[in-house]
Amino acid sequence: MSAEVKICGLTDEDAIDAAIDAGADYLGLVFFAKSPRFVTPDRAAELTQFVEGVDKVGLFVDAEDAFLEEALTHLRLDLLQFHGAETPERIDAIRREFAVPVMKVIAIGSAEDLAKAEPYFAVADRLLFDAKPPKNSDLPGGNAVSFDWSILSGYKCPLQWMLAGGLTADNVAEAIRISGARAVDVSSGVESAPGVKDAAKIAAFIKAAKGT
Ligand SMILES: O=C(O)c1ccccc1NCC(=O)[C@H](O)[C@H](O)COP(=O)(O)O
């Protein structure tokens, strides 16, 4: 059991260094203004200017083309994560327009929600299965909420996928075992407060996810 790890919502140099030093495979940058983890494209470029060998993932929520263009003008992103209500048609158009791999988030509350992934099989490069946000949340993700990982057990998905939602160093090994995930994504579980990453929690999470 060893999974790739994406550390999402990085907002400062120390957190980026901590994620890289601990062996993160993906660094997530949140381009959603309502988030406590929001960074501007300019700041994201500054933060990641010396990053090499680790994929940079830009997280967007129902972003317009102009904003995607702005972000990609400031920095190279290896993967675009879409965490809003983007339709399959919109994902297809973005992928064609910007020629960067795309990952669509599918919110899971019950096993029936897996069917929502199917229309994206032909238009996305990857999927990310995350918990449905609580009803009172302003954020579609990053809410420290889990779902029943057994929903994904034995799931036949033609695309690579990541598991997210309420993961921590204490539960990620179990989540990987039950779901069969080969890649995991975390934000709140490696923070001391919303938007403030904790280097020790990042290291512990990656160790647990990779079984090292
Ligand atoms: O992190 C945010 O603030 C955020 C805002 C808007 C959309 C998505 C957001 N985060 C997504 C993630 O960090 C992860 O992909 C995922 O939801 C896991 O989050 P967490 O449960 O906090 O580990």
The ligand as an ORCA input file, in Angstrom:
! r2SCAN-3c Opt
* xyz 0 1
  O      -9.582     24.145      0.160
  C     -10.439     24.968     -0.166
  O     -10.599     26.018      0.466
  C     -11.322     24.706     -1.327
  C     -12.171     25.695     -1.787
  C     -13.001     25.460     -2.855
  C     -12.993     24.246     -3.478
  C     -12.150     23.233     -3.034
  C     -11.317     23.456     -1.961
  N     -10.473     22.489     -1.498
  C     -10.396     21.204     -2.050
  C      -9.392     20.371     -1.378
  O      -8.537     20.820     -0.687
  C      -9.403     18.921     -1.589
  O      -9.446     18.685     -2.976
  C     -10.494     18.187     -0.886
  O     -11.715     18.876     -0.863
  C     -10.095     17.730      0.500
  O     -10.188     18.698      1.433
  P     -10.059     18.321      2.988
  O     -11.279     17.563      3.401
  O      -9.948     19.642      3.637
  O      -8.806     17.511      3.127
*
